[in-house]
Amino acid sequence: MMAVIAFSFSAVNAQQTWDPKKNPTVDSINAKYADKMLPARPPVTIDQVFPVIGQYQSTVNMDASNVTIALDEASRGIVWVTGLPQGKIKAMLKRSPATYRIPAQTGEDGKMIPEGTLIYDKDANTLNIVIGKPYNEEDPGKVFLPPTTDEVVAEQPTVVKTKTKTGTAKTKTKEVQPKAWTYTGTKVLQTTASTTTNQ
């Protein structure tokens, strides 16, 4: 009886200390595939999920030479853009990874900011913003193209003449919408310096 108990105790103890990495059979199997195993993929960073966040510099827009885009603390589908002449503005993610609609909103100074579009092109490392043109659901990038002839004609002031009951003519000038404001900037890439020590 004591021998059975001692054997059972040693078997349980052996199971608790057994390490598969030290097993010669496992080692021989792993050795066959060691050169074919892929390294583990590093975890995805917040910058990779939302590539628009960061700092931008512009050589075109002197009134907005340094622009910063940061995620909203409560909703990751919203970013805040600072450094524009319009003040701090909100943009909402419409298409991943970096196409945003700028809704019409009231700025910090109380002035109305019209609707617009914000697109970051990761390949070109370029941020484009237009404020004053409605967001195009079908083709968001279309708002950055030069206006067509019809659009230019529509933006021209027009005079409308109407007759009153007394026979005198009244003239009205159709108000022209303010010209859209555009921004183009390049993302400032953050580089981390690594130091190596000789041992």
VENLINNOR-V493497 format. One record per residue. N is the residue number from 1. RES is the residue in three letters. PHI is phi as a letter, one per 40 degrees, with the letter a starting at -180 (none if undefined). Layout:
BEGIN
N;RES;PHI  N;RES;PHI
END
This chain:
BEGIN
1;MET;none  2;MET;c  3;ALA;c  4;VAL;c  5;ILE;c  6;ALA;c  7;PHE;c  8;SER;c  9;PHE;c  10;SER;c  11;ALA;c  12;VAL;c  13;ASN;c  14;ALA;c  15;GLN;c  16;GLN;c  17;THR;c  18;TRP;c  19;ASP;b  20;PRO;c  21;LYS;c  22;LYS;c  23;ASN;c  24;PRO;c  25;THR;c  26;VAL;c  27;ASP;c  28;SER;c  29;ILE;c  30;ASN;c  31;ALA;c  32;LYS;c  33;TYR;b  34;ALA;d  35;ASP;c  36;LYS;c  37;MET;c  38;LEU;c  39;PRO;c  40;ALA;c  41;ARG;c  42;PRO;c  43;PRO;c  44;VAL;c  45;THR;c  46;ILE;c  47;ASP;c  48;GLN;c  49;VAL;c  50;PHE;b  51;PRO;c  52;VAL;c  53;ILE;c  54;GLY;i  55;GLN;b  56;TYR;b  57;GLN;b  58;SER;b  59;THR;c  60;VAL;c  61;ASN;c  62;MET;c  63;ASP;c  64;ALA;a  65;SER;c  66;ASN;b  67;VAL;b  68;THR;b  69;ILE;b  70;ALA;b  71;LEU;c  72;ASP;c  73;GLU;c  74;ALA;c  75;SER;b  76;ARG;c  77;GLY;c  78;ILE;b  79;VAL;b  80;TRP;b  81;VAL;b  82;THR;b  83;GLY;h  84;LEU;c  85;PRO;c  86;GLN;c  87;GLY;g  88;LYS;c  89;ILE;b  90;LYS;b  91;ALA;b  92;MET;b  93;LEU;c  94;LYS;b  95;ARG;b  96;SER;c  97;PRO;c  98;ALA;a  99;THR;b  100;TYR;b  101;ARG;c  102;ILE;c  103;PRO;c  104;ALA;c  105;GLN;a  106;THR;c  107;GLY;c  108;GLU;c  109;ASP;c  110;GLY;g  111;LYS;c  112;MET;c  113;ILE;b  114;PRO;c  115;GLU;c  116;GLY;a  117;THR;b  118;LEU;b  119;ILE;b  120;TYR;b  121;ASP;c  122;LYS;c  123;ASP;c  124;ALA;c  125;ASN;f  126;THR;b  127;LEU;b  128;ASN;b  129;ILE;b  130;VAL;b  131;ILE;b  132;GLY;h  133;LYS;b  134;PRO;c  135;TYR;c  136;ASN;c  137;GLU;c  138;GLU;c  139;ASP;a  140;PRO;d  141;GLY;c  142;LYS;c  143;VAL;c  144;PHE;c  145;LEU;c  146;PRO;d  147;PRO;c  148;THR;c  149;THR;d  150;ASP;c  151;GLU;c  152;VAL;c  153;VAL;c  154;ALA;c  155;GLU;c  156;GLN;c  157;PRO;c  158;THR;b  159;VAL;b  160;VAL;b  161;LYS;b  162;THR;b  163;LYS;b  164;THR;c  165;LYS;c  166;THR;c  167;GLY;g  168;THR;c  169;ALA;c  170;LYS;b  171;THR;b  172;LYS;b  173;THR;b  174;LYS;c  175;GLU;c  176;VAL;c  177;GLN;c  178;PRO;d  179;LYS;c  180;ALA;c  181;TRP;c  182;THR;b  183;TYR;b  184;THR;b  185;GLY;a  186;THR;b  187;LYS;c  188;VAL;c  189;LEU;c  190;GLN;c  191;THR;b  192;THR;b  193;ALA;c  194;SER;b  195;THR;b  196;THR;b  197;THR;b  198;ASN;c  199;GLN;b
END
